[in-house]
Amino acid sequence: MDSISHLLELARVQARLDKRCLLAGATVMDVAPYGASEAAFHFLLDGQCTLEVGDRSIALAAGDAVLLPSSPSHRIRTEGGKATRTVAETPGATFDTIRTEDDDHATIDLFCGHYTFRSASGSLFLQSLPEPLVVSFGDGTAVRSMTALMRQEALGDGPGAAAILSSICTALLAMVLRQSNREFGTAALWTAVDDHRIARVIDAVLREPGAAWPIAQLAAIATMSRATFLRHFARHTGSTVGEFLTTVRMITAADLLANRDLTVATVATRVGYHSESAFARAFSQAVGTTPGRFRRSAV
Protein backbone atom coordinates (compact mmCIF):
# COMPACT_ATOMS: atom_id res chain seq x y z
CA MET A 1 0.00 0.00 0.00
CA ASP A 2 1.31 3.47 -0.84
CA SER A 3 2.17 5.94 1.94
CA ILE A 4 -0.86 8.24 1.63
CA SER A 5 -3.37 5.38 1.50
CA HIS A 6 -1.64 3.79 4.47
CA LEU A 7 -1.73 7.02 6.50
CA LEU A 8 -5.40 7.67 5.77
CA GLU A 9 -6.21 4.10 6.75
CA LEU A 10 -4.40 4.57 10.07
CA ALA A 11 -6.17 7.90 10.61
CA ARG A 12 -9.63 6.40 9.99
CA VAL A 13 -10.69 9.61 8.31
CA GLN A 14 -14.31 10.56 7.66
CA ALA A 15 -15.40 13.53 5.57
CA ARG A 16 -18.46 15.72 5.84
CA LEU A 17 -19.59 18.47 3.50
CA ASP A 18 -21.11 21.23 5.64
CA LYS A 19 -21.89 24.10 3.29
CA ARG A 20 -22.00 25.11 -0.33
CA CYS A 21 -21.41 28.84 -0.81
CA LEU A 22 -22.82 30.45 -3.97
CA LEU A 23 -21.68 34.05 -3.72
CA ALA A 24 -21.61 37.22 -5.78
CA GLY A 25 -20.01 40.60 -5.11
CA ALA A 26 -18.23 41.50 -1.89
CA THR A 27 -19.02 39.09 0.95
CA VAL A 28 -17.42 38.03 4.22
CA MET A 29 -17.95 34.63 5.81
CA ASP A 30 -16.52 33.81 9.24
CA VAL A 31 -15.89 30.14 9.98
CA ALA A 32 -15.82 28.99 13.60
CA PRO A 33 -13.22 26.49 14.78
CA TYR A 34 -14.05 22.79 14.82
CA GLY A 35 -13.23 20.39 17.64
CA ALA A 36 -10.20 18.27 18.41
CA SER A 37 -9.19 15.74 15.73
CA GLU A 38 -11.19 17.70 13.14
CA ALA A 39 -9.79 19.67 10.21
CA ALA A 40 -11.69 22.22 8.13
CA PHE A 41 -11.39 22.21 4.35
CA HIS A 42 -12.48 24.40 1.46
CA PHE A 43 -12.60 23.53 -2.23
CA LEU A 44 -13.11 26.41 -4.66
CA LEU A 45 -14.85 25.26 -7.82
CA ASP A 46 -15.37 28.65 -9.48
CA GLY A 47 -14.28 32.24 -8.97
CA GLN A 48 -11.74 33.83 -6.67
CA CYS A 49 -11.70 34.50 -2.95
CA THR A 50 -9.30 35.14 -0.08
CA LEU A 51 -8.64 32.96 2.94
CA GLU A 52 -7.72 34.92 6.05
CA VAL A 53 -6.28 32.85 8.90
CA GLY A 54 -4.18 34.29 11.69
CA ASP A 55 -1.97 36.96 10.14
CA ARG A 56 -2.01 35.34 6.70
CA SER A 57 -4.11 36.26 3.70
CA ILE A 58 -4.07 33.72 0.85
CA ALA A 59 -5.60 34.37 -2.57
CA LEU A 60 -7.49 31.36 -3.93
CA ALA A 61 -8.59 30.62 -7.48
CA ALA A 62 -10.79 27.98 -9.08
CA GLY A 63 -9.30 24.54 -8.52
CA ASP A 64 -7.61 25.44 -5.22
CA ALA A 65 -8.13 23.37 -2.07
CA VAL A 66 -7.29 24.32 1.51
CA LEU A 67 -6.86 22.09 4.55
CA LEU A 68 -6.61 23.60 8.04
CA PRO A 69 -5.27 20.78 10.26
CA SER A 70 -5.94 22.49 13.61
CA SER A 71 -9.18 24.01 12.30
CA PRO A 72 -8.72 27.52 13.73
CA SER A 73 -11.30 30.25 13.26
CA HIS A 74 -10.83 31.86 9.85
CA ARG A 75 -12.53 34.03 7.27
CA ILE A 76 -13.45 33.70 3.60
CA ARG A 77 -13.64 37.01 1.77
CA THR A 78 -14.82 37.74 -1.78
CA GLU A 79 -14.37 41.00 -3.67
CA GLY A 80 -16.73 42.89 -5.98
CA GLY A 81 -18.24 46.32 -5.48
CA LYS A 82 -17.78 48.72 -2.58
CA ALA A 83 -20.52 47.58 -0.24
CA THR A 84 -20.36 44.22 1.55
CA ARG A 85 -23.34 42.11 0.53
CA THR A 86 -25.51 40.18 2.97
CA VAL A 87 -25.88 36.41 2.69
CA ALA A 88 -28.63 33.98 3.61
CA GLU A 89 -28.21 30.37 4.74
CA THR A 90 -30.71 27.70 3.74
CA PRO A 91 -30.63 24.36 5.59
CA GLY A 92 -30.54 21.20 3.47
CA ALA A 93 -30.78 17.47 4.05
CA THR A 94 -27.07 16.90 3.35
CA PHE A 95 -25.53 20.37 3.73
CA ASP A 96 -26.55 24.01 4.08
CA THR A 97 -26.42 26.47 1.19
CA ILE A 98 -25.21 30.05 1.61
CA ARG A 99 -26.22 32.55 -1.09
CA THR A 100 -25.75 36.24 -1.60
CA GLU A 101 -29.14 37.82 -1.01
CA ASP A 102 -30.96 39.37 -3.98
CA ASP A 103 -28.48 37.97 -6.52
CA ASP A 104 -29.12 34.85 -8.59
CA HIS A 105 -25.87 35.08 -10.56
CA ALA A 106 -23.21 33.57 -8.32
CA THR A 107 -19.60 33.94 -9.42
CA ILE A 108 -18.15 32.03 -6.47
CA ASP A 109 -18.85 28.31 -5.95
CA LEU A 110 -17.17 27.13 -2.76
CA PHE A 111 -17.61 23.82 -0.95
CA CYS A 112 -16.80 23.86 2.78
CA GLY A 113 -16.60 20.95 5.20
CA HIS A 114 -14.44 19.11 7.67
CA TYR A 115 -12.58 15.87 8.17
CA THR A 116 -12.81 13.86 11.37
CA PHE A 117 -9.85 11.65 12.25
CA ARG A 118 -11.24 8.82 14.34
CA SER A 119 -8.08 7.37 15.77
CA ALA A 120 -5.18 8.38 17.97
CA SER A 121 -2.93 7.99 14.92
CA GLY A 122 -5.12 10.49 13.08
CA SER A 123 -4.48 13.15 15.71
CA LEU A 124 -0.72 12.69 15.37
CA PHE A 125 -1.02 12.69 11.60
CA LEU A 126 -2.80 16.07 11.74
CA GLN A 127 0.02 17.48 13.82
CA SER A 128 2.50 16.55 11.08
CA LEU A 129 0.78 18.77 8.51
CA PRO A 130 1.50 22.46 7.82
CA GLU A 131 -1.09 25.10 8.70
CA PRO A 132 -2.66 25.85 6.30
CA LEU A 133 -2.03 23.27 3.58
CA VAL A 134 -3.00 24.81 0.24
CA VAL A 135 -2.71 23.16 -3.16
CA SER A 136 -3.73 24.20 -6.65
CA PHE A 137 -5.24 21.59 -8.96
CA GLY A 138 -6.00 24.05 -11.76
CA ASP A 139 -8.49 22.75 -14.31
CA GLY A 140 -7.14 19.24 -14.82
CA THR A 141 -9.34 16.40 -16.02
CA ALA A 142 -9.61 14.76 -12.60
CA VAL A 143 -10.69 18.01 -10.96
CA ARG A 144 -13.24 18.74 -13.70
CA SER A 145 -14.77 15.29 -13.19
CA MET A 146 -14.82 15.70 -9.41
CA THR A 147 -16.32 19.18 -9.72
CA ALA A 148 -19.07 18.00 -12.07
CA LEU A 149 -20.01 15.11 -9.76
CA MET A 150 -20.04 17.32 -6.66
CA ARG A 151 -22.33 19.81 -8.39
CA GLN A 152 -24.61 17.06 -9.64
CA GLU A 153 -24.98 15.50 -6.18
CA ALA A 154 -25.32 18.89 -4.51
CA LEU A 155 -28.05 19.94 -6.91
CA GLY A 156 -30.06 16.78 -6.40
CA ASP A 157 -29.36 16.32 -2.68
CA GLY A 158 -31.19 13.01 -2.94
CA PRO A 159 -30.80 9.54 -1.39
CA GLY A 160 -27.15 8.64 -0.95
CA ALA A 161 -25.92 12.18 -1.62
CA ALA A 162 -24.28 12.49 1.80
CA ALA A 163 -22.32 9.24 1.34
CA ILE A 164 -21.28 10.12 -2.21
CA LEU A 165 -20.14 13.63 -1.27
CA SER A 166 -18.29 12.25 1.74
CA SER A 167 -16.41 9.81 -0.49
CA ILE A 168 -15.54 12.55 -2.96
CA CYS A 169 -14.23 14.78 -0.16
CA THR A 170 -12.13 11.90 1.21
CA ALA A 171 -10.67 11.42 -2.27
CA LEU A 172 -9.98 15.16 -2.35
CA LEU A 173 -7.91 14.83 0.84
CA ALA A 174 -5.78 12.09 -0.74
CA MET A 175 -5.27 14.31 -3.78
CA VAL A 176 -4.27 17.24 -1.55
CA LEU A 177 -1.71 15.13 0.27
CA ARG A 178 -0.08 13.87 -2.92
CA GLN A 179 -0.09 17.23 -4.71
CA SER A 180 3.02 19.38 -4.58
CA ASN A 181 2.30 22.62 -2.76
CA ARG A 182 5.51 24.47 -3.53
CA GLU A 183 3.49 27.17 -5.30
CA PHE A 184 2.37 28.33 -1.86
CA GLY A 185 5.86 28.16 -0.35
CA THR A 186 5.28 25.39 2.20
CA ALA A 187 7.20 22.14 2.37
CA ALA A 188 5.15 19.27 3.74
CA LEU A 189 6.27 15.79 4.66
CA TRP A 190 3.52 13.80 2.95
CA THR A 191 3.41 15.96 -0.20
CA ALA A 192 7.00 15.06 -1.05
CA VAL A 193 5.66 12.30 -3.29
CA ASP A 194 6.16 14.51 -6.34
CA ASP A 195 9.84 13.48 -6.01
CA HIS A 196 9.70 9.74 -6.62
CA ARG A 197 13.08 9.20 -4.93
CA ILE A 198 11.92 10.70 -1.63
CA ALA A 199 8.56 8.95 -2.03
CA ARG A 200 10.34 5.59 -2.14
CA VAL A 201 11.97 6.37 1.19
CA ILE A 202 8.68 7.40 2.82
CA ASP A 203 6.92 4.28 1.53
CA ALA A 204 9.72 2.00 2.75
CA VAL A 205 9.72 3.41 6.28
CA LEU A 206 5.93 3.26 6.54
CA ARG A 207 6.03 -0.41 5.51
CA GLU A 208 8.66 -1.26 8.12
CA PRO A 209 8.72 1.39 10.86
CA GLY A 210 10.56 -0.96 13.19
CA ALA A 211 13.65 -1.30 10.99
CA ALA A 212 16.86 0.47 12.03
CA TRP A 213 16.99 2.72 8.93
CA PRO A 214 20.53 4.14 8.95
CA ILE A 215 20.99 7.20 6.75
CA ALA A 216 23.16 5.21 4.32
CA GLN A 217 20.35 2.72 3.70
CA LEU A 218 17.75 5.45 3.14
CA ALA A 219 20.11 7.26 0.77
CA ALA A 220 20.59 4.01 -1.17
CA ILE A 221 16.81 3.62 -1.53
CA ALA A 222 16.70 7.16 -2.92
CA THR A 223 19.72 6.39 -5.15
CA MET A 224 21.57 9.43 -3.83
CA SER A 225 24.74 10.08 -1.92
CA ARG A 226 24.31 10.60 1.82
CA ALA A 227 24.83 14.37 1.64
CA THR A 228 22.57 14.78 -1.40
CA PHE A 229 19.84 12.72 0.20
CA LEU A 230 19.87 14.73 3.44
CA ARG A 231 19.72 17.98 1.47
CA HIS A 232 16.88 16.82 -0.81
CA PHE A 233 14.89 15.29 2.02
CA ALA A 234 14.96 18.49 4.09
CA ARG A 235 14.06 20.68 1.10
CA HIS A 236 11.16 18.51 -0.07
CA THR A 237 9.64 17.64 3.29
CA GLY A 238 10.53 20.50 5.63
CA SER A 239 11.66 17.80 8.08
CA THR A 240 14.89 16.13 9.13
CA VAL A 241 15.24 12.39 8.66
CA GLY A 242 15.25 11.91 12.42
CA GLU A 243 12.02 13.88 12.83
CA PHE A 244 10.43 11.88 10.00
CA LEU A 245 11.39 8.53 11.52
CA THR A 246 10.01 9.59 14.90
CA THR A 247 6.76 10.82 13.34
CA VAL A 248 6.17 7.55 11.46
CA ARG A 249 7.02 5.45 14.50
CA MET A 250 4.77 7.45 16.83
CA ILE A 251 1.83 7.39 14.38
CA THR A 252 2.27 3.63 14.05
CA ALA A 253 2.68 3.20 17.80
CA ALA A 254 -0.49 5.15 18.51
CA ASP A 255 -2.39 2.77 16.25
CA LEU A 256 -0.84 -0.31 17.85
CA LEU A 257 -1.54 0.96 21.38
CA ALA A 258 -5.25 0.81 20.60
CA ASN A 259 -4.87 -2.99 20.56
CA ARG A 260 -5.05 -4.05 24.21
CA ASP A 261 -3.71 -7.50 23.31
CA LEU A 262 -0.30 -5.93 22.62
CA THR A 263 1.90 -4.99 25.54
CA VAL A 264 3.71 -1.66 25.52
CA ALA A 265 6.96 -3.61 25.21
CA THR A 266 5.65 -5.35 22.08
CA VAL A 267 4.59 -2.04 20.57
CA ALA A 268 8.02 -0.61 21.33
CA THR A 269 9.72 -3.47 19.49
CA ARG A 270 7.44 -3.16 16.47
CA VAL A 271 8.35 0.49 16.00
CA GLY A 272 12.09 0.01 16.40
CA TYR A 273 12.89 0.49 20.08
CA HIS A 274 14.95 -2.14 21.89
CA SER A 275 13.76 -1.14 25.34
CA GLU A 276 10.36 -0.16 26.69
CA SER A 277 11.85 2.71 28.66
CA ALA A 278 13.51 4.23 25.57
CA PHE A 279 10.23 3.98 23.70
CA ALA A 280 8.32 5.54 26.60
CA ARG A 281 10.73 8.50 26.68
CA ALA A 282 10.46 9.05 22.92
CA PHE A 283 6.67 8.68 22.96
CA SER A 284 6.26 11.06 25.89
CA GLN A 285 8.47 13.65 24.21
CA ALA A 286 6.55 13.42 20.93
CA VAL A 287 3.01 13.07 22.28
CA GLY A 288 3.18 14.70 25.70
CA THR A 289 2.08 11.68 27.72
CA THR A 290 3.24 8.15 28.47
CA PRO A 291 2.18 5.21 26.29
CA GLY A 292 0.11 3.79 29.15
CA ARG A 293 -1.79 7.00 29.79
CA PHE A 294 -2.22 7.52 26.06
CA ARG A 295 -3.72 4.05 25.72
CA ARG A 296 -6.17 4.63 28.57
CA SER A 297 -7.34 7.97 27.15
CA ALA A 298 -7.46 6.90 23.49
CA VAL A 299 -9.17 3.52 23.68
VEXDREN-2710 file (C-alpha; in Angstrom, 1 decimal):
% VEXDREN-2710
k/r/px/py/pz
1/MET/0.0/0.0/0.0
2/ASP/1.3/3.5/-0.8
3/SER/2.2/5.9/1.9
4/ILE/-0.9/8.2/1.6
5/SER/-3.4/5.4/1.5
6/HIS/-1.6/3.8/4.5
7/LEU/-1.7/7.0/6.5
8/LEU/-5.4/7.7/5.8
9/GLU/-6.2/4.1/6.8
10/LEU/-4.4/4.6/10.1
11/ALA/-6.2/7.9/10.6
12/ARG/-9.6/6.4/10.0
13/VAL/-10.7/9.6/8.3
14/GLN/-14.3/10.6/7.7
15/ALA/-15.4/13.5/5.6
16/ARG/-18.5/15.7/5.8
17/LEU/-19.6/18.5/3.5
18/ASP/-21.1/21.2/5.6
19/LYS/-21.9/24.1/3.3
20/ARG/-22.0/25.1/-0.3
21/CYS/-21.4/28.8/-0.8
22/LEU/-22.8/30.5/-4.0
23/LEU/-21.7/34.1/-3.7
24/ALA/-21.6/37.2/-5.8
25/GLY/-20.0/40.6/-5.1
26/ALA/-18.2/41.5/-1.9
27/THR/-19.0/39.1/1.0
28/VAL/-17.4/38.0/4.2
29/MET/-17.9/34.6/5.8
30/ASP/-16.5/33.8/9.2
31/VAL/-15.9/30.1/10.0
32/ALA/-15.8/29.0/13.6
33/PRO/-13.2/26.5/14.8
34/TYR/-14.1/22.8/14.8
35/GLY/-13.2/20.4/17.6
36/ALA/-10.2/18.3/18.4
37/SER/-9.2/15.7/15.7
38/GLU/-11.2/17.7/13.1
39/ALA/-9.8/19.7/10.2
40/ALA/-11.7/22.2/8.1
41/PHE/-11.4/22.2/4.4
42/HIS/-12.5/24.4/1.5
43/PHE/-12.6/23.5/-2.2
44/LEU/-13.1/26.4/-4.7
45/LEU/-14.9/25.3/-7.8
46/ASP/-15.4/28.6/-9.5
47/GLY/-14.3/32.2/-9.0
48/GLN/-11.7/33.8/-6.7
49/CYS/-11.7/34.5/-3.0
50/THR/-9.3/35.1/-0.1
51/LEU/-8.6/33.0/2.9
52/GLU/-7.7/34.9/6.1
53/VAL/-6.3/32.9/8.9
54/GLY/-4.2/34.3/11.7
55/ASP/-2.0/37.0/10.1
56/ARG/-2.0/35.3/6.7
57/SER/-4.1/36.3/3.7
58/ILE/-4.1/33.7/0.9
59/ALA/-5.6/34.4/-2.6
60/LEU/-7.5/31.4/-3.9
61/ALA/-8.6/30.6/-7.5
62/ALA/-10.8/28.0/-9.1
63/GLY/-9.3/24.5/-8.5
64/ASP/-7.6/25.4/-5.2
65/ALA/-8.1/23.4/-2.1
66/VAL/-7.3/24.3/1.5
67/LEU/-6.9/22.1/4.5
68/LEU/-6.6/23.6/8.0
69/PRO/-5.3/20.8/10.3
70/SER/-5.9/22.5/13.6
71/SER/-9.2/24.0/12.3
72/PRO/-8.7/27.5/13.7
73/SER/-11.3/30.2/13.3
74/HIS/-10.8/31.9/9.8
75/ARG/-12.5/34.0/7.3
76/ILE/-13.5/33.7/3.6
77/ARG/-13.6/37.0/1.8
78/THR/-14.8/37.7/-1.8
79/GLU/-14.4/41.0/-3.7
80/GLY/-16.7/42.9/-6.0
81/GLY/-18.2/46.3/-5.5
82/LYS/-17.8/48.7/-2.6
83/ALA/-20.5/47.6/-0.2
84/THR/-20.4/44.2/1.6
85/ARG/-23.3/42.1/0.5
86/THR/-25.5/40.2/3.0
87/VAL/-25.9/36.4/2.7
88/ALA/-28.6/34.0/3.6
89/GLU/-28.2/30.4/4.7
90/THR/-30.7/27.7/3.7
91/PRO/-30.6/24.4/5.6
92/GLY/-30.5/21.2/3.5
93/ALA/-30.8/17.5/4.1
94/THR/-27.1/16.9/3.4
95/PHE/-25.5/20.4/3.7
96/ASP/-26.6/24.0/4.1
97/THR/-26.4/26.5/1.2
98/ILE/-25.2/30.1/1.6
99/ARG/-26.2/32.6/-1.1
100/THR/-25.8/36.2/-1.6
101/GLU/-29.1/37.8/-1.0
102/ASP/-31.0/39.4/-4.0
103/ASP/-28.5/38.0/-6.5
104/ASP/-29.1/34.8/-8.6
105/HIS/-25.9/35.1/-10.6
106/ALA/-23.2/33.6/-8.3
107/THR/-19.6/33.9/-9.4
108/ILE/-18.2/32.0/-6.5
109/ASP/-18.8/28.3/-5.9
110/LEU/-17.2/27.1/-2.8
111/PHE/-17.6/23.8/-0.9
112/CYS/-16.8/23.9/2.8
113/GLY/-16.6/21.0/5.2
114/HIS/-14.4/19.1/7.7
115/TYR/-12.6/15.9/8.2
116/THR/-12.8/13.9/11.4
117/PHE/-9.8/11.7/12.3
118/ARG/-11.2/8.8/14.3
119/SER/-8.1/7.4/15.8
120/ALA/-5.2/8.4/18.0
121/SER/-2.9/8.0/14.9
122/GLY/-5.1/10.5/13.1
123/SER/-4.5/13.2/15.7
124/LEU/-0.7/12.7/15.4
125/PHE/-1.0/12.7/11.6
126/LEU/-2.8/16.1/11.7
127/GLN/0.0/17.5/13.8
128/SER/2.5/16.6/11.1
129/LEU/0.8/18.8/8.5
130/PRO/1.5/22.5/7.8
131/GLU/-1.1/25.1/8.7
132/PRO/-2.7/25.9/6.3
133/LEU/-2.0/23.3/3.6
134/VAL/-3.0/24.8/0.2
135/VAL/-2.7/23.2/-3.2
136/SER/-3.7/24.2/-6.6
137/PHE/-5.2/21.6/-9.0
138/GLY/-6.0/24.0/-11.8
139/ASP/-8.5/22.7/-14.3
140/GLY/-7.1/19.2/-14.8
141/THR/-9.3/16.4/-16.0
142/ALA/-9.6/14.8/-12.6
143/VAL/-10.7/18.0/-11.0
144/ARG/-13.2/18.7/-13.7
145/SER/-14.8/15.3/-13.2
146/MET/-14.8/15.7/-9.4
147/THR/-16.3/19.2/-9.7
148/ALA/-19.1/18.0/-12.1
149/LEU/-20.0/15.1/-9.8
150/MET/-20.0/17.3/-6.7
151/ARG/-22.3/19.8/-8.4
152/GLN/-24.6/17.1/-9.6
153/GLU/-25.0/15.5/-6.2
154/ALA/-25.3/18.9/-4.5
155/LEU/-28.0/19.9/-6.9
156/GLY/-30.1/16.8/-6.4
157/ASP/-29.4/16.3/-2.7
158/GLY/-31.2/13.0/-2.9
159/PRO/-30.8/9.5/-1.4
160/GLY/-27.1/8.6/-1.0
161/ALA/-25.9/12.2/-1.6
162/ALA/-24.3/12.5/1.8
163/ALA/-22.3/9.2/1.3
164/ILE/-21.3/10.1/-2.2
165/LEU/-20.1/13.6/-1.3
166/SER/-18.3/12.2/1.7
167/SER/-16.4/9.8/-0.5
168/ILE/-15.5/12.6/-3.0
169/CYS/-14.2/14.8/-0.2
170/THR/-12.1/11.9/1.2
171/ALA/-10.7/11.4/-2.3
172/LEU/-10.0/15.2/-2.3
173/LEU/-7.9/14.8/0.8
174/ALA/-5.8/12.1/-0.7
175/MET/-5.3/14.3/-3.8
176/VAL/-4.3/17.2/-1.6
177/LEU/-1.7/15.1/0.3
178/ARG/-0.1/13.9/-2.9
179/GLN/-0.1/17.2/-4.7
180/SER/3.0/19.4/-4.6
181/ASN/2.3/22.6/-2.8
182/ARG/5.5/24.5/-3.5
183/GLU/3.5/27.2/-5.3
184/PHE/2.4/28.3/-1.9
185/GLY/5.9/28.2/-0.3
186/THR/5.3/25.4/2.2
187/ALA/7.2/22.1/2.4
188/ALA/5.2/19.3/3.7
189/LEU/6.3/15.8/4.7
190/TRP/3.5/13.8/2.9
191/THR/3.4/16.0/-0.2
192/ALA/7.0/15.1/-1.1
193/VAL/5.7/12.3/-3.3
194/ASP/6.2/14.5/-6.3
195/ASP/9.8/13.5/-6.0
196/HIS/9.7/9.7/-6.6
197/ARG/13.1/9.2/-4.9
198/ILE/11.9/10.7/-1.6
199/ALA/8.6/9.0/-2.0
200/ARG/10.3/5.6/-2.1
201/VAL/12.0/6.4/1.2
202/ILE/8.7/7.4/2.8
203/ASP/6.9/4.3/1.5
204/ALA/9.7/2.0/2.7
205/VAL/9.7/3.4/6.3
206/LEU/5.9/3.3/6.5
207/ARG/6.0/-0.4/5.5
208/GLU/8.7/-1.3/8.1
209/PRO/8.7/1.4/10.9
210/GLY/10.6/-1.0/13.2
211/ALA/13.7/-1.3/11.0
212/ALA/16.9/0.5/12.0
213/TRP/17.0/2.7/8.9
214/PRO/20.5/4.1/9.0
215/ILE/21.0/7.2/6.7
216/ALA/23.2/5.2/4.3
217/GLN/20.4/2.7/3.7
218/LEU/17.8/5.4/3.1
219/ALA/20.1/7.3/0.8
220/ALA/20.6/4.0/-1.2
221/ILE/16.8/3.6/-1.5
222/ALA/16.7/7.2/-2.9
223/THR/19.7/6.4/-5.1
224/MET/21.6/9.4/-3.8
225/SER/24.7/10.1/-1.9
226/ARG/24.3/10.6/1.8
227/ALA/24.8/14.4/1.6
228/THR/22.6/14.8/-1.4
229/PHE/19.8/12.7/0.2
230/LEU/19.9/14.7/3.4
231/ARG/19.7/18.0/1.5
232/HIS/16.9/16.8/-0.8
233/PHE/14.9/15.3/2.0
234/ALA/15.0/18.5/4.1
235/ARG/14.1/20.7/1.1
236/HIS/11.2/18.5/-0.1
237/THR/9.6/17.6/3.3
238/GLY/10.5/20.5/5.6
239/SER/11.7/17.8/8.1
240/THR/14.9/16.1/9.1
241/VAL/15.2/12.4/8.7
242/GLY/15.3/11.9/12.4
243/GLU/12.0/13.9/12.8
244/PHE/10.4/11.9/10.0
245/LEU/11.4/8.5/11.5
246/THR/10.0/9.6/14.9
247/THR/6.8/10.8/13.3
248/VAL/6.2/7.5/11.5
249/ARG/7.0/5.5/14.5
250/MET/4.8/7.4/16.8
251/ILE/1.8/7.4/14.4
252/THR/2.3/3.6/14.1
253/ALA/2.7/3.2/17.8
254/ALA/-0.5/5.2/18.5
255/ASP/-2.4/2.8/16.2
256/LEU/-0.8/-0.3/17.9
257/LEU/-1.5/1.0/21.4
258/ALA/-5.3/0.8/20.6
259/ASN/-4.9/-3.0/20.6
260/ARG/-5.0/-4.1/24.2
261/ASP/-3.7/-7.5/23.3
262/LEU/-0.3/-5.9/22.6
263/THR/1.9/-5.0/25.5
264/VAL/3.7/-1.7/25.5
265/ALA/7.0/-3.6/25.2
266/THR/5.7/-5.4/22.1
267/VAL/4.6/-2.0/20.6
268/ALA/8.0/-0.6/21.3
269/THR/9.7/-3.5/19.5
270/ARG/7.4/-3.2/16.5
271/VAL/8.4/0.5/16.0
272/GLY/12.1/0.0/16.4
273/TYR/12.9/0.5/20.1
274/HIS/15.0/-2.1/21.9
275/SER/13.8/-1.1/25.3
276/GLU/10.4/-0.2/26.7
277/SER/11.8/2.7/28.7
278/ALA/13.5/4.2/25.6
279/PHE/10.2/4.0/23.7
280/ALA/8.3/5.5/26.6
281/ARG/10.7/8.5/26.7
282/ALA/10.5/9.1/22.9
283/PHE/6.7/8.7/23.0
284/SER/6.3/11.1/25.9
285/GLN/8.5/13.6/24.2
286/ALA/6.5/13.4/20.9
287/VAL/3.0/13.1/22.3
288/GLY/3.2/14.7/25.7
289/THR/2.1/11.7/27.7
290/THR/3.2/8.2/28.5
291/PRO/2.2/5.2/26.3
292/GLY/0.1/3.8/29.2
293/ARG/-1.8/7.0/29.8
294/PHE/-2.2/7.5/26.1
295/ARG/-3.7/4.0/25.7
296/ARG/-6.2/4.6/28.6
297/SER/-7.3/8.0/27.1
298/ALA/-7.5/6.9/23.5
299/VAL/-9.2/3.5/23.7
END
